Amino acid sequence: MKYGIAIFPSKKIQDEANSYRKRYDPHYPLIPPHITIKEAFDADDDMIDELIPELKRVANDTKPFKIRINKVSSFVPVTNTIYLKVEPEPEIIELYEKLHAGKFPQNKRYNFVPHITIGQKLLDDEYSDIFGRLKMKSFQFEEEVDRFQLLYQLENGSWTVYESFVFGKELV
């Protein structure tokens, strides 16, 4: 089964992201707006049973931290993906690193760029038009994050929460 780890922002940020995602992101029906902390990885039940205590330990070693979003950006020329840029604060980078060390699968495919996707798989002209308009728009969000979620993928391709891990509050 495929698993991943993400942070879900507040409803306010999700609503803003979804106002674009429903038009520009084919994954809109598969998962709510999120910050991917660990890309999808394959695991069986035994491996997940082994990782849960590790996830609790990481959560307990992490203090709530702020995320800030000030603009849109993109992954062009690699892909025509547009996203809300989450400022790469030390706390989110540290959380990412903890979830890619020790017993966790070593599945880093890209450099970590904290973001919330709002458009992807766009045609070149469509990308240029949408990104040009969004670059002129102001995005100002700041909020505290106090948990991350272990997700798993269903047969229809959608993702659902397996378990949430609250920073500093997990019973090991």
For each residue, the residues with C-beta under 8 A, 3 or more apart:
1: 42 43 44 152 153
2: 40 41 42 152 153
3: 40 41 42 43 48 150 151 152 153 162
4: 36 38 39 40 41 150 151 152 153 159
5: 36 37 38 55 99 148 149 150 151
6: 31 34 35 36 37 38 148 149 151
7: 34 35 37 67 145 147 148 149
8: 14 32 33 34 149
9: 12 13 14 17 33 34 35 67 116 141 143 145
10: 13 14 143
11: 14 15
12: 9 15 16 141 143
13: 9 10 16 17 33 69 84 116 141 143
14: 8 9 10 11 17 18 32 33
15: 11 12 18 19
16: 12 13 19 20 84 139 141
17: 9 13 14 20 21 33 84 116 117 118
18: 14 15 21 22 28 32 33
19: 15 16 22
20: 16 17 23 24 25 82 118 119 134
21: 17 18 24 25 27 28 33 117 118 119
22: 18 19 25 28
23: 20 119
24: 20 21 82 118 119 120 122 130
25: 20 21 22 28 117 118 119 120 121
26: 120 121
27: 21 30 31 117 120
28: 18 21 22 25
29: 158
30: 27 157 158 159
31: 6 27 34 151 158 159
32: 8 14 18
33: 8 9 13 14 17 18 21 116 117 118
34: 6 7 8 9 31 116
35: 6 7 9 67 86 92 114 115 116
36: 4 5 6 39
37: 5 6 7 92 95 96 99 148
38: 4 5 6 41 96 99 100 104 105 107
39: 4 36 107 108 109 110
40: 2 3 4 107 153
41: 2 3 4 38 105 107
42: 1 2 3 105
43: 1 3 47 48 51 105
44: 1 47 48
45: 48 49
46: 49 50
47: 43 44 50 51
48: 3 43 44 45 51 52 150 162
49: 45 46 52
50: 46 47 53 54 103
51: 43 47 48 54 55 103 104 150
52: 48 49 55 56 150 163
53: 50 56 57 172
54: 50 51 57 58 102 103 104
55: 5 51 52 58 59 150 163 165
56: 52 53 59 60 165 170 171 172
57: 53 54 60 61 170 172
58: 54 55 61 62 95 98 99 165
59: 55 56 62 147 148 165 166 167 168 169 170
60: 56 57 167 168 169 170 172
61: 57 58 98
62: 58 59 65 91 94 95 98 167 168
63: 91 167 168
64: 144 145 146 167 168
65: 62 89 91 92 144 145
66: 89 91 142 143 144 145
67: 7 9 35 86 87 89 92 114 141 142 143 144 145
68: 86 87 89 141 142
69: 13 84 85 86 87 116 139 140 141 142
70: 85 87 139 140
71: 84 85 135 139
72: 82 83 84 85 118 131 134 135 137 139
73: 82 83 85 115
74: 80 81 82 83 127 131
75: 78 79 80 81 83 113
76: 79 80 81 127 131
77:
78: 75
79: 75 76 120 121
80: 74 75 76 119 120 121 122 123 124 126 127
81: 74 75 76 117 119 120 121 122
82: 20 24 72 73 74 117 118 119 120 122 127 130 131 134
83: 72 73 74 75 115 116 117 118 119
84: 13 16 17 69 71 72 115 116 118 139 141
85: 69 70 71 72 73 113 114 115
86: 35 67 68 69 92 114 115 116
87: 67 68 69 70 114
88: 92 93 112 113 114
89: 65 66 67 68 92 93
90: 93 94
91: 62 63 65 66 94 95
92: 35 37 65 67 86 88 89 95 96 114 145
93: 88 89 90 96 97 112 114
94: 62 90 91 97 98
95: 37 58 62 91 92 98 99 148
96: 37 38 92 93 99 100 112 114
97: 93 94 100 101
98: 58 61 62 94 95 101
99: 5 37 38 58 95 96 104
100: 38 96 97 104 106 107 108
101: 97 98 104
102: 54
103: 50 51 54
104: 38 51 54 99 100 101
105: 38 41 42 43
106: 100
107: 38 39 40 41 100
108: 39 100 112
109: 39
110: 39 113
111:
112: 88 93 96 108
113: 75 85 88 110
114: 35 67 85 86 87 88 92 93 96
115: 35 73 83 84 85 86
116: 9 13 17 33 34 35 69 83 84 86
117: 17 21 25 27 33 81 82 83 120
118: 17 20 21 24 25 33 72 82 83 84 134
119: 20 21 23 24 25 80 81 82 83 122 127 130
120: 24 25 26 27 79 80 81 82 117
121: 25 26 79 80 81
122: 24 80 81 82 119 126 127 130
123: 80 126 127
124: 80 127 128
125: 128 129
126: 80 122 123 129 130
127: 74 76 80 82 119 122 123 124 130 131
128: 124 125 131 132
129: 125 126 132 133
130: 24 82 119 122 126 127 133 134
131: 72 74 76 82 127 128 134 135
132: 128 129 135 136
133: 129 130 136 137
134: 20 72 82 118 130 131 137
135: 71 72 131 132
136: 132 133
137: 72 133 134
138:
139: 16 69 70 71 72 84
140: 69 70
141: 9 12 13 16 67 68 69 84
142: 66 67 68 69
143: 9 10 12 13 66 67
144: 64 65 66 67
145: 7 9 64 65 66 67 92 148
146: 64 166 167
147: 7 59 164 165 166 167
148: 5 6 7 37 59 95 145 164 165
149: 5 6 7 8 161 162 163 164 165
150: 3 4 5 48 51 52 55 161 162 163 164 165
151: 3 4 5 6 31 159 160 161 162
152: 1 2 3 4 159 160 162
153: 1 2 3 4 40 157 158 159
154: 157 158 159 160
155:
156:
157: 30 153 154
158: 29 30 31 153 154
159: 4 30 31 151 152 153 154
160: 151 152 154
161: 149 150 151 164
162: 3 48 149 150 151 152
163: 52 55 149 150
164: 147 148 149 150 161
165: 55 56 58 59 147 148 149 150 170
166: 59 146 147 169 170
167: 59 60 62 63 64 146 147
168: 59 60 62 63 64
169: 59 60 166
170: 56 57 59 60 165 166
171: 56
172: 53 56 57 60
